[in-house]
Amino acid sequence: MEVTKKGTTIQSLQIGMGILDIIAQQGRPLKFTDIQDLTQITKSNLYKYLNTFTQLGILYRDKATGSYVLGSKLIEYGMAAVDHENVIDRITPYLQELNEKSASTVLYSSWTHNGPMIVKDINTNRGYNIGAQIGTILPIYSSAGKVFMAFMDEQTIREWKARELQQSPPEKVSQLEVERRLIQEKEIAFAREPLVSSVSSVSFPVFNFKKKFLGAVTIVGFSELIPSNEEEELSQFFIQTSKEISRSFGFLSNEE
């Protein structure tokens, strides 16, 4: 890989960005040998670059296969760079409406290789914010975690799912599987926070025109304000809003 030497640039940074460009262009997980063949960087130097990028979250290395893909940190950078034309910009008015209607914190989370991560929060009553912070990785038993488990590709979530369920008893895992099927049918998930019993949440998926799952919207607040099943009036409002958000991305349900 050739890099133009200039007195006003940092060559090692150019090389590092070149590695990231190559990984992005391939559009698939790459093993160390694949990257070495494509970049022609010596093995010792390439290892240092990849190890540094992995530690920073710029790259992600699958422990099972040893393959590298772009990491969650780049998602954060990308969202900051194109905030005016990304998913968050489009759904923010809906999040604000949900916040006003529910009087609770509203979150939007998207997938990273560490699990679903909160990337947007809306709460007009900052003094009473009981939702998680931006950058928080959500557990599988949260309502958002359940939505990701229900609609993400199984291969994509394999490692996260195994890590989250490794301490769970078999009966609890079986119960979660039953719930997963219901979430796929109803497209809404409920949960009570395991550490704070007075806090509950409800989440629903967002799809695009290809019915690709984009992320999850979550309403979290005191349990008396959060519905616990899809028959409640507020749940119906959430479900209708969910459909409106997905329609804004071109998605049409089977009913439409």
Secondary structure in CASP SS format (residue, H / E / C, confidence):
PFRMAT SS
TARGET T0000
AUTHOR 0000-0000-0000
METHOD secondary structure of the structure
MODEL  1
M C 1.00
E C 1.00
V C 1.00
T C 1.00
K C 1.00
K C 1.00
G C 1.00
T C 1.00
T C 1.00
I C 1.00
Q H 1.00
S H 1.00
L H 1.00
Q H 1.00
I H 1.00
G H 1.00
M H 1.00
G H 1.00
I H 1.00
L H 1.00
D H 1.00
I H 1.00
I H 1.00
A H 1.00
Q H 1.00
Q H 1.00
G C 1.00
R C 1.00
P C 1.00
L E 1.00
K C 1.00
F H 1.00
T H 1.00
D H 1.00
I H 1.00
Q H 1.00
D H 1.00
L H 1.00
T H 1.00
Q C 1.00
I C 1.00
T C 1.00
K H 1.00
S H 1.00
N H 1.00
L H 1.00
Y H 1.00
K H 1.00
Y H 1.00
L H 1.00
N H 1.00
T H 1.00
F H 1.00
T H 1.00
Q H 1.00
L H 1.00
G C 1.00
I C 1.00
L E 1.00
Y E 1.00
R E 1.00
D C 1.00
K C 1.00
A C 1.00
T C 1.00
G C 1.00
S C 1.00
Y E 1.00
V E 1.00
L E 1.00
G C 1.00
S H 1.00
K H 1.00
L H 1.00
I H 1.00
E H 1.00
Y H 1.00
G H 1.00
M H 1.00
A H 1.00
A H 1.00
V C 1.00
D H 1.00
H H 1.00
E H 1.00
N C 1.00
V H 1.00
I H 1.00
D H 1.00
R H 1.00
I H 1.00
T H 1.00
P H 1.00
Y H 1.00
L H 1.00
Q H 1.00
E H 1.00
L H 1.00
N H 1.00
E H 1.00
K H 1.00
S H 1.00
A C 1.00
S C 1.00
T E 1.00
V E 1.00
L E 1.00
Y E 1.00
S E 1.00
S E 1.00
W E 1.00
T E 1.00
H C 1.00
N C 1.00
G E 1.00
P E 1.00
M E 1.00
I E 1.00
V E 1.00
K E 1.00
D E 1.00
I E 1.00
N C 1.00
T C 1.00
N C 1.00
R H 1.00
G H 1.00
Y H 1.00
N C 1.00
I C 1.00
G C 1.00
A C 1.00
Q C 1.00
I C 1.00
G C 1.00
T C 1.00
I E 1.00
L C 1.00
P C 1.00
I C 1.00
Y C 1.00
S C 1.00
S H 1.00
A H 1.00
G H 1.00
K H 1.00
V H 1.00
F H 1.00
M H 1.00
A H 1.00
F H 1.00
M C 1.00
D C 1.00
E H 1.00
Q H 1.00
T H 1.00
I H 1.00
R H 1.00
E H 1.00
W H 1.00
K H 1.00
A H 1.00
R H 1.00
E H 1.00
L H 1.00
Q C 1.00
Q C 1.00
S C 1.00
P C 1.00
P H 1.00
E H 1.00
K H 1.00
V H 1.00
S H 1.00
Q H 1.00
L H 1.00
E H 1.00
V H 1.00
E H 1.00
R H 1.00
R H 1.00
L H 1.00
I H 1.00
Q H 1.00
E H 1.00
K H 1.00
E C 1.00
I C 1.00
A E 1.00
F E 1.00
A E 1.00
R E 1.00
E C 1.00
P C 1.00
L C 1.00
V C 1.00
S C 1.00
S C 1.00
V E 1.00
S E 1.00
S E 1.00
V E 1.00
S E 1.00
F E 1.00
P E 1.00
V E 1.00
F E 1.00
N C 1.00
F C 1.00
K C 1.00
K C 1.00
K C 1.00
F E 1.00
L E 1.00
G E 1.00
A E 1.00
V E 1.00
T E 1.00
I E 1.00
V E 1.00
G E 1.00
F E 1.00
S H 1.00
E H 1.00
L H 1.00
I C 1.00
P C 1.00
S C 1.00
N C 1.00
E C 1.00
E C 1.00
E C 1.00
E H 1.00
L H 1.00
S H 1.00
Q H 1.00
F H 1.00
F H 1.00
I H 1.00
Q H 1.00
T H 1.00
S H 1.00
K H 1.00
E H 1.00
I H 1.00
S H 1.00
R H 1.00
S H 1.00
F C 1.00
G C 1.00
F C 1.00
L C 1.00
S C 1.00
N C 1.00
E C 1.00
E C 1.00
END
